[in-house]
Amino acid sequence: MKTKKFLQLIKTLLFSTALLLTAFSSLATTDSNNLQTLQLSYYFESPLISTIEIEDSIYDRVTLVDCYTAGNPGEPNIPSKGAYILLPPNSEPSSIQVEAKNKISLGFGFNIDPIGQPIPISSAVTITAPKKDEQIYAENDFYPKELFSKVGVYSSKGYDILVLLLHPMHYNPVNGELLFYKELKVNVETISNEKQNLFRDLEKDKIEVKNRVDNPDALELYSSCERTTPASFDSYDLLILTTDSLKSGFVPLKDAHDADGLNTIIKTITDVGSTNPDDIRDYIKDAYYNWGIDYVLLGGDNNIVPARTLYVFGLDEETTPYETYMPSDIYYSCLDGPYNYDGDEKWGEPTDGEGGSDVDLMSEVYVGRACVDNMNDVNNFVSKTVTYINQDPELDYLSNAGFAGEYMGDYGIATWGGNYLDQMIDICTDDGYTTKGVPSDNYTIDKLYDRDWPGNYWLYTDIMNIINDGVHFINHAGHASYDYDMKMYSWDVYDLTNDEYCFIYSQGCMSGGFDDPYGFDCIAEDFTVKTDTGAFAGIWNARYGWFWAYSTDGDSQRFQRQYWDAVFGENIPQIGKANSKSKEDNLAIIGRSCIRWVYYETNLFGDPSLSFYEIEENDPPNTPNIHGQTNGKTGETYEYCIDAAVDPDGDDIWVYWNWGDGTNSGWLGPYASGEEICESHTWAEDGTYTIKAKLKDEYSVESDWGTLEVTMPRAKAFNRFLQGLFDLFPNALPILRQILEL
């Protein structure tokens, strides 16, 4: 009789417990307002603190892996991290919370260096050392005050991405205390909205977005989404948009692309029906959505295919603001939402997007411009571009690179452009972020550095000789103007004799100002369309380029470093796509000094679909085999390992852990092929979870998921109750003991 009552009690308790667990699960996944919750955890390695001297002042500088300066001039130089979080479809954040884990005080008395001021790369001027913002440094409170800053929500190819700045370190400038958080746990609650976007439901879009976000698992939420309108979907890769009179000149380029497998279509302003940039943008948007295009070549100078002129504002020590208007083809690349919400004369302000939010800064298409005015210009441009497409990829000159660095002024480490350019060779971890530049094992790098040149001054004829001898691409950090770049004036370009064409990336000022503010073509046009020599393409600034005194972390530098990291680190050889990627990698710090300025002005002169190299066939890494404890307790930490994470091609690999509780590791690495990879996790709630892990190689090719199911006790209090009973009756109910693993 006692045994029957005991069994009945067990059944009642089990049934009640099941009801409680079901209610808890339901509350965690649904809400009357249709809320969904995203959870991500970000982990940080211990910071490195070094002592630096700037003009007789001693400071402490903090470096944190994959974190970087995000503040403005005069603020404490505390590193932050950008977070890119994919939102569920048709949703927006309703609540963002960040919880700090494992807080560590690093001590007191630190004197953190202030952020330096941006300097125009136009002429050497006298700039004092970085100065502290006295108001911030006198405040007895932690800086930053919060654990995160919301940058904005941006759309890319129909996927909405929340961008945050995470602050894993806090600094009190009065007592000098530094706090460090090993983990920041991000919780984002979302609610449905009715926003229309440009979702095409294409696999190629999904692959690109997957490589941009920290939670690629959320892509599965888009599997049930459908295109918002039906489309016949004639398939093209490249749209060339020009005029009726110039159209025939672009036909050889279309033929070359078609023969190479890149389906190309030529349309004219007559097809658009207007030269208004808004109408041109709408036409490109329609072509993107209904034809599947990825690239747009604007075949005309600013007076033929007008650019949208955007307004920008930059900070110089927060006392001397720089502001200007500049031509920016990003307007034709980022196609979501308005760029002038308030309807004033200033397009592109941070409040000019939908509902007063930021404008869209993530690309749907990759845009380049051929600044042609007449058929002679078209013939020059098309001839050079077709030659580049059809050339033998084994040509010797394609493994030559030229680096041209000038004297910038007396600014400590920033004195020499060569110090900047050296960061674009091989792996660089300077200034808190990692980039992979031009591989010195594969390229012969010819350095023209004032820093190393006899008399500290190389001549314009030296860079002309490098171009004439055959060079694939040139990186330049130095002074420039509308008709001057790399110490060459516009008329010097006409003296070039090369028939092996190069790509030029210059940080110099104004050399890409194709709106002709002084009544003449900029030197970027001379290099690309006005001559049948020189460059097949390049990236130049429409207005000032920017560097920093006493630091190599200048605003223009960040874009140039990220450009070559896209090409050689992320294996994006297409010149237009790499330009967009270099911008989006800096999106998290769009509010810093002159980052927005550079974001707008770095226009591509050339065909955006061209590639620096051919992507070789590549095998994915092997499916990971996960092992570790499969039963445990909530609140305790367990280690899980992948034995011999192998890539068949021997490439370095990265691992992505999904812990089954809404959190993930993001991509961690790189690791050597064959290496054992281990990571630890703690579950906060009882339940059964499926750990998933996958690998990707240097070319972003991913393995299948490996899985392991783990169980945390579902009811700890109930288990303790049963354990107490079993201790009293050690031989009772052996089957139940086995089921409950007690």
Protein Blocks (a to p, Z undefined) as FASTA:
>chain_A
ZZmmmmmmmmmmmmmmmmmmmmmmmmmmgcfklpacddddddddddddddddeehiacdd
dddehiacfbdehiacdddddddddddehiadfbdcdddehiacebehiacddddddddd
fbccddddddddfklmmpccdddfbfbdcfbdcdeehiacddddddfbccdfknopacdd
fbdcddddddddfbdcfdehiaklmmmmmmmpmblmlmmmmmmpccfbdcekiacfbdcd
ddfklmmmmmmmmmmmmmnopacddddfklnopabfklmmmmmmmmmmmnopabdcdebd
fklmccddddddddehhlaccddddddfklmmmmghjfblnopabehiaklcghhiacdf
bdfbdcdddddfbfklmmmmmmmmmmmmmpcfkbfklmcccdddddebjehjmlpmklmm
mmmgcjafehhiacddddfklpccddddfklgghiiacfklmmmmmmnopfbdcdddddd
fkbgehiafklmmmpcbfbdcddddfbehklmmnopnopacfklmmmmmpcghjfbdcdd
fbdcdddehiakbfklmmmmmmmmmmmmnopabfklmmmmmmmmmmmmmmgojlmmmmmm
mccedjfkbcfbdcddddddddddddddfbdcehiacddddehiacfklpacdddddehn
opaebjaddddehiacddddddfbgcddddddddddfkopacddddddddddfblmlmmm
mmmmmmmmmmgokllmmmnoZZ
